[in-house]
């Protein structure tokens, strides 16, 4: 269990922040690249940070690389505008490649109840990626150095929706990525409440994957706005051993309320 908590806490290097001036947006604690430009840094006059960074990859693992309410458009001619249908503190929007490389990320503040615009053009130009290659995640800015939020041992993610569009159905698309060949991925869900019973394990269709491939896990969001605890178990194709358990919470619109 300790290994699973450590793996979940390190999802996308979201754990730990670099402190800046009082009231300023804080960049993620990653090492800016010394060989590729632009290196990860604060963007002047904007509550965001962006650029190439250094990453040491540990194996094996399964990780979450995107959580959205609706799929991305194939192309765009302007900024993407995201919103999160959840109450509570401000969020951190993180954009990363769904592919294993390059190591490039963008972080921006997503104020509560307000949309945020992010222009993908600099990232796409610097990396040569397509819009469909990008993953989008939102976590509370209160995330601790252990990767958790107050009252939660596991990382909390808020599903993102394109702003200005009709309300999407009660579903989310969780994109999972594996670092080694896997024979199958299983998952289960439970209400995010003490003692809540989890569903039976279900195998994700088409989840026999090669290293760094992705698979999308469709999640049905509770109609009452409650949050869900998700557990994901992948089995290595080489020896049949289970990869460290991935655990995270999908925040509902009532997240944090009694």
FIDRENBA-814100 format. One line per 2 residues: number of its first residue (from 1); their letters; for each residue y negated, z negated, x negated of C-alpha. Coordinates in nm, 3 decimals, always signed. Layout:
N
NUM	A	Y,Z,X | ... $
This chain:
258
1	XX	+0.000,+0.000,+0.000 | -0.238,-0.076,-0.287 $
3	XX	-0.194,+0.279,-0.422 | -0.269,+0.424,-0.078 $
5	XX	-0.586,+0.218,-0.045 | -0.701,+0.327,-0.391 $
7	XX	-0.632,+0.691,-0.308 | -0.817,+0.669,+0.022 $
9	XX	-1.108,+0.492,-0.141 | -1.148,+0.769,-0.397 $
11	XX	-1.168,+1.045,-0.137 | -1.408,+1.304,-0.272 $
13	XX	-1.572,+1.052,-0.508 | -1.764,+0.901,-0.218 $
15	XX	-1.713,+0.549,-0.343 | -2.009,+0.404,-0.534 $
17	XX	-2.367,+0.523,-0.554 | -2.630,+0.558,-0.823 $
19	XX	-2.928,+0.341,-0.735 | -3.265,+0.511,-0.728 $
21	XX	-3.616,+0.397,-0.641 | -3.646,+0.164,-0.342 $
23	XX	-3.611,+0.359,-0.020 | -3.494,+0.674,-0.199 $
25	XX	-3.176,+0.862,-0.119 | -2.901,+0.770,-0.365 $
27	XX	-2.689,+1.031,-0.541 | -2.313,+0.984,-0.565 $
29	XX	-2.182,+0.818,-0.881 | -2.044,+1.128,-1.049 $
31	XX	-2.098,+1.260,-1.401 | -2.335,+1.559,-1.399 $
33	XX	-2.187,+1.863,-1.571 | -2.285,+1.917,-1.932 $
35	XX	-2.172,+2.281,-1.935 | -2.261,+2.432,-1.597 $
37	XX	-2.599,+2.464,-1.431 | -2.743,+2.337,-1.212 $
39	XX	-2.603,+1.997,-1.304 | -2.572,+1.745,-1.021 $
41	XX	-2.910,+1.577,-0.972 | -3.165,+1.474,-0.708 $
43	XX	-3.349,+1.764,-0.546 | -3.728,+1.712,-0.573 $
45	XX	-3.905,+1.623,-0.247 | -3.580,+1.610,-0.051 $
47	XX	-3.335,+1.337,+0.050 | -3.043,+1.511,-0.116 $
49	XX	-2.863,+1.572,-0.447 | -2.676,+1.883,-0.554 $
51	XX	-2.508,+2.058,-0.848 | -2.204,+2.080,-1.076 $
53	XX	-2.032,+1.761,-1.189 | -1.737,+1.649,-1.402 $
55	XX	-1.417,+1.530,-1.235 | -1.093,+1.388,-1.369 $
57	XX	-0.810,+1.478,-1.132 | -0.516,+1.240,-1.088 $
59	XX	-0.195,+1.358,-0.930 | -0.018,+1.360,-0.695 $
61	XX	-0.217,+1.307,-0.377 | -0.317,+1.436,-0.035 $
63	XX	-0.684,+1.414,+0.056 | -0.929,+1.489,+0.335 $
65	XX	-1.178,+1.764,+0.245 | -1.350,+1.840,+0.579 $
67	XX	-1.389,+1.686,+0.925 | -1.581,+1.884,+1.187 $
69	XX	-1.582,+1.919,+1.565 | -1.601,+2.299,+1.554 $
71	XX	-1.509,+2.565,+1.296 | -1.778,+2.710,+1.073 $
73	XX	-1.928,+3.050,+1.144 | -1.793,+3.313,+0.900 $
75	XX	-2.143,+3.387,+0.767 | -2.496,+3.256,+0.799 $
77	XX	-2.842,+3.386,+0.715 | -3.013,+3.048,+0.710 $
79	XX	-2.959,+2.673,+0.688 | -2.666,+2.503,+0.855 $
81	XX	-2.779,+2.228,+1.091 | -2.536,+1.941,+1.148 $
83	XX	-2.540,+1.638,+1.373 | -2.306,+1.344,+1.422 $
85	XX	-2.234,+1.202,+1.765 | -2.205,+0.840,+1.660 $
87	XX	-2.424,+0.534,+1.681 | -2.493,+0.305,+1.390 $
89	XX	-2.650,+0.340,+1.045 | -2.756,+0.654,+0.867 $
91	XX	-2.484,+0.878,+0.729 | -2.422,+1.065,+0.406 $
93	XX	-2.341,+1.432,+0.451 | -2.127,+1.561,+0.164 $
95	XX	-2.047,+1.928,+0.105 | -1.767,+2.019,-0.136 $
97	XX	-1.544,+2.322,-0.198 | -1.218,+2.309,-0.008 $
99	XX	-1.065,+2.478,-0.313 | -0.970,+2.273,-0.617 $
101	XX	-1.257,+2.421,-0.818 | -1.540,+2.449,-0.901 $
103	XX	-1.661,+2.090,-0.916 | -1.984,+2.129,-0.722 $
105	XX	-2.117,+1.904,-0.449 | -2.420,+1.849,-0.230 $
107	XX	-2.515,+1.518,-0.068 | -2.784,+1.466,+0.194 $
109	XX	-2.896,+1.188,+0.423 | -2.813,+1.229,+0.793 $
111	XX	-3.040,+0.991,+0.989 | -2.887,+0.829,+1.300 $
113	XX	-2.926,+1.044,+1.609 | -3.099,+1.326,+1.424 $
115	XX	-2.970,+1.657,+1.286 | -2.999,+1.758,+0.922 $
117	XX	-3.042,+2.109,+0.785 | -2.873,+2.218,+0.462 $
119	XX	-2.913,+2.562,+0.309 | -2.579,+2.679,+0.165 $
121	XX	-2.737,+2.970,-0.028 | -2.789,+2.784,-0.362 $
123	XX	-2.433,+2.650,-0.362 | -2.278,+2.985,-0.267 $
125	XX	-2.484,+3.167,-0.531 | -2.400,+2.914,-0.806 $
127	XX	-2.027,+2.897,-0.732 | -1.937,+3.242,-0.593 $
129	XX	-1.770,+3.072,-0.297 | -1.778,+3.188,+0.064 $
131	XX	-1.903,+2.977,+0.351 | -1.545,+2.943,+0.475 $
133	XX	-1.453,+2.778,+0.141 | -1.677,+2.476,+0.203 $
135	XX	-1.580,+2.138,+0.343 | -1.811,+1.898,+0.526 $
137	XX	-1.777,+1.521,+0.554 | -2.000,+1.242,+0.683 $
139	XX	-1.964,+0.874,+0.594 | -2.187,+0.571,+0.666 $
141	XX	-2.442,+0.510,+0.392 | -2.318,+0.149,+0.394 $
143	XX	-1.995,+0.262,+0.223 | -1.912,+0.010,-0.048 $
145	XX	-1.794,+0.058,-0.404 | -1.439,+0.012,-0.271 $
147	XX	-1.480,+0.310,-0.037 | -1.486,+0.104,+0.284 $
149	XX	-1.753,+0.012,+0.537 | -1.829,-0.334,+0.678 $
151	XX	-1.536,-0.448,+0.892 | -1.304,-0.168,+0.777 $
153	XX	-1.056,-0.164,+0.489 | -1.019,+0.215,+0.508 $
155	XX	-1.285,+0.486,+0.465 | -1.470,+0.580,+0.784 $
157	XX	-1.558,+0.944,+0.855 | -1.777,+1.073,+1.138 $
159	XX	-1.690,+1.418,+1.280 | -1.975,+1.666,+1.240 $
161	XX	-2.094,+1.913,+1.503 | -2.322,+2.218,+1.469 $
163	XX	-2.658,+2.113,+1.614 | -2.802,+2.301,+1.909 $
165	XX	-2.467,+2.419,+2.041 | -2.299,+2.318,+2.365 $
167	XX	-2.100,+1.998,+2.337 | -1.767,+2.086,+2.173 $
169	XX	-1.440,+1.970,+2.328 | -1.299,+1.630,+2.245 $
171	XX	-1.129,+1.745,+1.930 | -1.184,+1.749,+1.555 $
173	XX	-1.049,+1.959,+1.271 | -0.937,+1.758,+0.968 $
175	XX	-0.868,+1.977,+0.664 | -0.610,+1.827,+0.426 $
177	XX	-0.551,+1.934,+0.065 | -0.255,+1.854,-0.160 $
179	XX	-0.252,+1.838,-0.540 | +0.118,+1.927,-0.580 $
181	XX	+0.373,+2.140,-0.396 | +0.479,+1.958,-0.080 $
183	XX	+0.772,+2.014,+0.152 | +0.602,+1.872,+0.460 $
185	XX	+0.312,+1.662,+0.587 | +0.355,+1.400,+0.860 $
187	XX	+0.084,+1.207,+1.040 | +0.025,+0.946,+1.307 $
189	XX	-0.275,+0.790,+1.483 | -0.364,+0.454,+1.634 $
191	XX	-0.671,+0.307,+1.803 | -0.892,+0.141,+1.542 $
193	XX	-0.832,-0.209,+1.669 | -0.636,-0.505,+1.530 $
195	XX	-0.270,-0.489,+1.628 | -0.299,-0.149,+1.797 $
197	XX	+0.030,+0.042,+1.804 | +0.046,+0.373,+1.623 $
199	XX	+0.194,+0.691,+1.766 | +0.524,+0.827,+1.641 $
201	XX	+0.516,+1.029,+1.320 | +0.463,+1.402,+1.382 $
203	XX	+0.516,+1.682,+1.133 | +0.220,+1.912,+1.086 $
205	XX	+0.334,+2.271,+1.153 | +0.313,+2.501,+0.853 $
207	XX	+0.262,+2.213,+0.612 | +0.496,+2.335,+0.338 $
209	XX	+0.224,+2.398,+0.083 | +0.176,+2.489,-0.281 $
211	XX	-0.052,+2.280,-0.501 | -0.417,+2.282,-0.387 $
213	XX	-0.343,+2.461,-0.062 | -0.487,+2.324,+0.261 $
215	XX	-0.367,+2.265,+0.614 | -0.571,+2.178,+0.923 $
217	XX	-0.478,+1.874,+1.129 | -0.610,+1.902,+1.488 $
219	XX	-0.715,+1.565,+1.627 | -0.773,+1.481,+1.991 $
221	XX	-1.070,+1.245,+2.016 | -1.050,+0.958,+2.268 $
223	XX	-1.249,+1.025,+2.586 | -1.381,+0.666,+2.583 $
225	XX	-1.555,+0.719,+2.247 | -1.322,+0.489,+2.057 $
227	XX	-1.235,+0.529,+1.690 | -0.893,+0.620,+1.551 $
229	XX	-0.702,+0.518,+1.241 | -0.519,+0.815,+1.088 $
231	XX	-0.228,+0.794,+0.843 | -0.101,+1.101,+0.656 $
233	XX	+0.220,+1.115,+0.454 | +0.314,+1.413,+0.235 $
235	XX	+0.651,+1.466,+0.068 | +0.667,+1.630,-0.275 $
237	XX	+0.875,+1.947,-0.282 | +1.002,+1.883,-0.634 $
239	XX	+1.185,+1.554,-0.580 | +1.139,+1.455,-0.215 $
241	XX	+0.927,+1.154,-0.303 | +0.644,+1.049,-0.073 $
243	XX	+0.291,+1.093,-0.205 | +0.059,+0.792,-0.174 $
245	XX	-0.025,+0.733,+0.190 | -0.363,+0.867,+0.301 $
247	XX	-0.545,+0.639,+0.548 | -0.886,+0.688,+0.706 $
249	XX	-1.076,+0.614,+1.027 | -1.227,+0.883,+1.249 $
251	XX	-1.533,+0.724,+1.407 | -1.590,+0.771,+1.779 $
253	XX	-1.922,+0.760,+1.963 | -1.870,+0.388,+2.026 $
255	XX	-1.789,+0.311,+1.664 | -1.910,-0.034,+1.566 $
257	XX	-1.961,-0.149,+1.924 | -1.754,-0.433,+2.074 $
